[in-house]
Amino acid sequence: MIVKDNVEHLIGRELTEKETRTIDWLNTWEASTSSTIAHLINAAYINGRLMQKERNKE
């Protein structure tokens, strides 16, 4: 399941109405599918933070 509050925390803002509807729709999928998407969102966030740290070292 994709938790909207968690996504908002990761992106640093509130979700738009369209984004909220999309997450609600994704959460109707099988749990393993929506969990995979949630994992990808989190992995992208972590990767972005790591890339930012690397750029700051330069």
C-alpha distances in whole Angstrom, upper triangle without the diagonal:
4,6,9,12,11,11,15,16,16,17,20,20,18,16,19,18,18,15,13,14,13,9,9,11,8,6,9,9,9,6,8,8,5,5,9,9,7,10,12,12,13,16,17,17,19,21,22,23,25,27,28,29,31,33,34,36,38
4,6,9,8,8,11,12,12,14,16,16,15,13,15,15,15,12,10,12,10,7,8,10,8,6,10,11,11,9,11,10,6,7,9,8,5,9,11,9,10,14,15,15,17,19,19,21,23,24,25,27,29,30,31,33,35
4,6,5,7,9,10,11,13,14,14,13,11,14,15,15,12,10,13,12,8,9,12,11,9,13,14,15,12,14,14,10,10,13,11,8,11,13,11,11,15,16,15,17,20,20,20,23,25,25,27,29,30,31,33,35
4,5,5,6,9,10,11,12,11,9,8,11,12,12,9,7,10,10,7,9,12,11,10,14,15,17,15,17,16,12,13,15,12,10,13,14,11,12,16,16,15,17,20,19,20,23,24,24,26,29,29,30,32,34
4,5,5,6,9,10,10,10,8,9,12,14,15,12,10,14,14,11,12,16,15,14,17,19,20,18,19,19,15,15,17,15,12,15,16,13,13,16,17,15,17,20,19,19,22,24,23,25,28,28,28,31,33
4,5,5,6,9,10,11,10,11,14,16,17,13,12,15,15,12,14,17,15,14,18,18,19,17,18,17,14,13,15,13,9,11,13,10,9,13,13,11,13,16,16,16,19,21,21,22,25,26,26,28,31
4,5,5,6,8,9,9,8,12,14,14,10,10,13,12,10,12,15,13,13,17,17,19,17,17,16,13,13,14,11,8,11,11,8,8,12,11,10,13,15,14,15,18,19,19,21,24,24,25,27,29
4,5,5,6,5,5,6,10,12,13,10,10,14,14,11,14,17,16,16,19,20,22,20,21,20,16,16,17,15,12,14,15,11,11,15,14,11,14,17,15,16,19,20,19,21,24,24,25,28,29
4,6,5,7,8,10,13,16,17,14,14,17,17,15,17,20,18,18,22,23,24,21,22,21,18,17,18,16,13,14,15,11,10,14,13,10,13,15,14,14,17,19,17,19,22,23,22,25,27
4,6,8,10,11,14,17,17,14,14,18,17,14,17,20,18,18,22,22,23,21,21,20,17,16,16,14,11,12,12,8,7,10,10,7,9,12,11,10,14,15,15,16,19,20,20,23,25
4,6,8,9,12,15,15,12,13,17,15,14,17,19,18,19,22,23,24,22,22,21,18,18,18,15,13,14,13,9,10,12,10,8,11,13,11,11,15,16,14,17,20,19,20,23,25
4,7,9,12,16,17,14,15,18,18,16,19,22,21,21,25,25,27,25,25,24,21,20,21,18,16,17,17,13,13,15,14,11,13,15,13,13,16,17,15,17,20,20,20,23,25
4,6,9,12,14,12,12,16,16,15,17,20,20,20,24,25,27,25,26,24,21,21,22,19,17,19,18,14,15,18,16,13,17,19,16,16,20,20,19,21,24,23,23,27,28
4,6,9,11,9,9,13,14,13,15,18,18,18,21,23,25,24,25,23,20,20,22,19,16,19,19,15,16,19,18,16,19,21,19,19,23,23,22,24,27,27,27,30,32
4,6,8,6,6,10,10,10,12,14,14,15,18,20,22,21,23,21,17,18,19,16,15,18,17,14,15,19,17,15,19,21,19,20,23,24,23,26,28,28,28,31,33
4,5,5,6,9,10,11,12,14,15,16,19,21,24,23,25,22,19,21,22,18,17,20,19,16,18,21,19,18,22,23,21,23,26,26,25,28,30,30,30,34,35
4,5,5,6,9,10,11,12,14,15,17,19,23,22,24,22,19,21,22,19,18,22,21,18,21,24,22,21,25,26,24,26,29,29,29,32,34,33,34,37,38
4,5,5,6,9,10,11,12,14,16,17,21,21,23,20,17,20,20,17,17,20,19,17,20,22,20,20,24,25,24,26,29,28,28,31,33,32,34,37,38
4,5,5,6,9,10,10,12,15,16,19,19,20,17,14,17,17,14,14,17,16,13,16,19,17,17,20,22,20,22,25,25,25,28,30,29,31,34,35
4,5,5,6,9,10,11,13,15,18,17,19,17,14,16,18,14,14,17,17,15,17,20,19,18,22,23,22,24,27,27,27,30,32,32,33,36,37
4,5,5,6,9,10,11,13,17,17,19,17,14,17,18,15,15,19,19,17,19,22,21,21,24,26,25,27,30,30,30,33,35,35,36,39,40
4,5,5,6,9,10,11,15,15,17,14,11,14,15,12,13,16,15,14,17,19,18,19,22,23,23,25,27,28,28,31,32,32,34,37,38
4,5,5,6,9,10,13,13,14,12,9,11,13,10,10,13,14,12,14,17,17,17,20,22,21,23,26,26,27,29,31,31,33,35,37
4,6,5,7,9,12,12,15,13,10,13,15,13,12,16,17,15,18,20,20,20,23,25,25,27,29,30,30,33,35,35,36,39,41
4,5,5,7,11,12,14,12,10,13,15,12,13,17,17,16,19,21,21,22,25,26,26,28,30,31,32,34,36,36,38,40,41
4,5,5,9,9,11,8,6,10,11,9,10,13,13,13,16,18,18,19,22,23,23,25,27,28,29,32,33,34,35,38,39
4,5,8,7,10,9,6,9,11,10,10,13,15,14,16,19,19,20,22,24,25,26,28,29,30,32,34,35,36,39,40
4,7,8,11,10,8,11,13,13,13,17,18,17,20,22,23,24,26,27,28,30,32,33,34,36,38,39,40,42,44
4,6,8,6,6,10,11,11,12,15,16,16,19,20,21,23,25,26,27,29,31,32,33,35,36,37,39,41,43
4,5,5,7,9,10,11,13,14,16,17,19,20,22,23,25,26,28,29,31,32,34,35,37,38,40,42,43
4,5,5,6,8,10,10,12,14,15,16,18,20,21,22,24,26,27,28,30,32,33,34,36,38,39,41
4,6,5,6,9,10,10,12,14,15,16,18,20,21,22,24,26,27,28,30,32,33,34,36,38,39
4,5,5,6,9,10,11,13,14,15,17,19,20,21,23,25,26,27,29,31,32,33,35,37,38
4,5,5,6,9,10,11,12,14,15,17,19,20,21,23,25,26,27,29,30,32,33,35,37
4,5,5,6,9,10,11,12,14,15,16,18,20,21,22,24,26,27,29,30,32,33,35
4,5,5,6,9,10,10,12,14,15,16,18,20,21,22,24,26,27,28,30,32,33
4,5,5,6,9,10,11,13,14,15,17,19,20,21,23,25,26,27,29,31,32
4,5,5,6,9,10,11,13,14,15,17,19,20,21,23,25,26,27,29,31
4,5,5,6,9,10,11,12,14,15,16,18,20,21,23,24,26,27,29
4,5,5,6,9,10,10,12,14,15,16,18,20,21,22,24,26,27
4,6,5,6,9,10,11,13,14,15,17,19,20,21,23,25,26
4,5,5,6,9,10,11,12,14,15,17,19,20,21,23,25
4,5,5,6,8,10,11,12,14,15,17,18,20,21,23
4,5,5,6,9,10,10,12,14,15,16,18,20,22
4,5,5,6,9,10,11,13,14,15,17,19,21
4,5,5,6,9,10,11,13,14,15,17,19
4,5,5,6,9,10,11,12,14,16,17
4,5,5,6,9,10,11,12,14,16
4,5,5,6,9,10,11,13,15
4,5,5,6,9,10,11,13
4,5,5,6,9,10,11
4,5,5,6,9,10
4,5,5,6,9
4,5,5,7
4,5,5
4,5
4
